[in-house]
Amino acid sequence: MAMEHLRWRPTVNERDFIESALQSDLRVDGRRSFDFRRLDISFGRGCVFVEWVVIIDVVAVSFREDGSSEVQLGETRVMGYVTAQLVPPYRDRPNEGTLAIFTEFSPMADPAFEPGRPGESAIELGRVIDRGLRESRAVDMESLCVVAGKYVWSVRVDLHILDNGGNLIDAANIAALAALSTFRRPECTVGGEDGQQVTVHDAEVRDPIPLTIHHLPIAVTFAYFGEGNIVVVDPTYKEEAVMGGRMTATVNSNGDVCAIQKAGGEGVMSSVIMQCLRIASVKAADVTSKIRTAVEKYATEKALKKVKRLPASMSQKTNAPDVTMVDKGDDKLGSQSVETLSDVQQISKDPSVVIEANDHEDAKPMITESSTEVKTTSSSGAAVESDEAQEIRSPKSLKDAIKPKHKRKKRKDNRS
Amino acid sequence: MEYVNPLTGFRVDGRRPNEMRQLKGEIGVVARADGSALFEMGNTRVIAAVYGPREVQNKGQLVNSKEALIDIFVQVLQADGGTRSACINAATLALADAGIPMRDIVTSCSAGYLCSTPLLEDSAGGADVTVGILAKTDKVTLLQVLLENTKRLECQRG
């Protein structure tokens, strides 16, 4: 009850205005009935990660960037981020990983959200998304198994509502899908004497692995007005306050229905529901292509970044230890100890990493000054770089390296 | 495992695919409540009690003072599939028993979809749909579709 106090209620005039406009097929924000609002998807911009830059390391950020998305649907903003950790599996599913969805409704987004306790809408949103994703088997769970019965990856999706402009379910669902599509977990190998020792490789040693996603279940929400005969897609905050009922259909781009949720509200003719499902499958194809394009764009950008030489702090990290979990024979998982092993052998096997490490030693004095210089030298080969580095070896290295100034000085000297 | 016998066309419990379990409704089972009902669908048994309408106790400043509250308590006594539907039906029955004016009667039923056969009221898992229908106007008020595994329903077919 307390939650309802702060929820915005339309005045009688506003309600009448919205409803009578809908009667003549007009929406208050100028959209047509079956238009989505503008959808923007961006990646790796979570504010959480800004702290990581300062405190931990740039490497941590480059890894953490994966699996974080921010979706803006009209005025609604949702941030999603995915994390994974090794856990023992459920007893009845020893060779399957787990996927869990957590929602965070901050009062900042809408004063109707109470801090702490999840409200009714938070629970419904979590369940609708969870159902659409998990029960339609969108994410392959068996590929998340490391050692059957011992270690599986537990994938956690956190959805933070940043601004409530209506239709949180669709926005949060897109955020979850986008984050899952870019998420990559560290690679791990099984070895050791008993074949049960799991080695988790650092992102710099072995490329992290993306999740296997079979299809993208897209949630499309419809709002019903009047006696259930006026239907609009993607309702805004104001429309949600006026609507008589709501239905969320989770559909993928193949036209398969994954889940439908219509909990109470105004009754709707079954023919209208069938019409909604057909519209939903068209919208789902639309949104799927938007997500795919955004993910591809992000992937290309990242790949281009990778070509450039790594900054100093990154190449230092190539000696990052892998985390090895040693199972001490007995089945108690609590007794496991975590050891760190330096992965020197693996690094020497990989020539590219070795070069980077050498470069780093030579070029460090140059790199520490500014990151832009790193980018300019990046395209040149290793040999050129070492030449440059040797030039720089002299104590006044940096100032001398910048030729234009040098020349200018000389010119000035000549003039004077 | 086969859920419908290909020879006889019966399910494991002797029903045809589109046959419901035995329904049984009883009103006035909770003496102190304003309205109550016991609803059975086969072995699923649900009891519902309705109290009210009553005055809202802790009124917020925004809550309309004319608003009243109806309490509905539902308890599943025995669960054998279709509990959600049974709860809705029991609640409707109890509300009617309490004499609360209603625009329509809400009824509910569930169906499954196994091995490309639609099965009314199955508890075998797999794809599952629960509907709540307003009986007089024939409108859908509740609709929950759940597709487990990779079973797919084409929306054209419904």
Contacts between the chains, C-beta under 8 A, distances in Angstrom:
chain1	res1	chain2	res2	distance
A	1	B	58	7.1
A	1	B	60	6.7
A	1	B	63	7.7
A	2	B	60	7.2
A	4	B	60	7.2
A	4	B	62	7.6
A	4	B	63	7.5
A	5	B	60	4.5
A	5	B	61	7.4
A	5	B	62	5.5
A	5	B	63	7.9
A	9	B	62	7.0
A	131	B	146	6.4
A	135	B	146	6.0
A	135	B	147	6.6
A	135	B	148	5.4
A	136	B	147	5.7
A	136	B	150	7.4
A	137	B	149	6.2
A	137	B	150	5.3
A	214	B	150	7.5
A	228	B	139	6.1
A	245	B	141	7.6
A	247	B	143	6.6
A	251	B	155	7.0
A	254	B	152	7.9
A	255	B	154	6.5
A	255	B	155	6.2
A	255	B	156	7.6
A	256	B	147	8.0
A	256	B	152	4.1
A	256	B	153	6.9
A	256	B	154	6.9
A	256	B	155	7.8
A	257	B	145	6.2
A	257	B	147	7.0
A	257	B	152	7.6
A	257	B	153	5.0
A	257	B	154	7.7
A	257	B	155	5.0
A	258	B	147	5.6
A	259	B	144	7.9
A	259	B	145	5.6
A	259	B	146	5.8
A	259	B	147	6.4
A	260	B	129	7.7
A	260	B	143	5.4
A	260	B	144	6.5
A	260	B	145	3.7
A	261	B	143	7.5
A	261	B	144	5.9
A	261	B	145	7.9
A	262	B	140	7.0
A	262	B	141	7.6
A	262	B	142	6.1
A	262	B	143	4.0
A	262	B	144	7.2
A	263	B	142	6.3
A	263	B	144	7.5
A	264	B	132	7.8
A	264	B	141	6.0
A	264	B	142	6.1
A	265	B	141	6.7
A	266	B	139	7.9
A	266	B	141	7.4
A	267	B	104	7.4
A	267	B	133	7.9
A	267	B	134	4.4
A	267	B	137	6.2
A	267	B	139	2.9
A	267	B	140	6.2
A	267	B	141	4.5
A	268	B	139	5.7
A	268	B	140	5.3
A	268	B	141	7.6
A	269	B	138	7.4
A	269	B	139	5.8
A	269	B	140	7.4
A	270	B	138	7.8
A	270	B	139	8.0
A	270	B	140	5.6
A	273	B	140	5.9
A	273	B	143	6.7
A	274	B	155	7.4
A	274	B	158	6.3
A	277	B	155	4.0
A	278	B	155	6.4
A	278	B	156	7.6
A	280	B	155	7.6
A	281	B	155	5.9
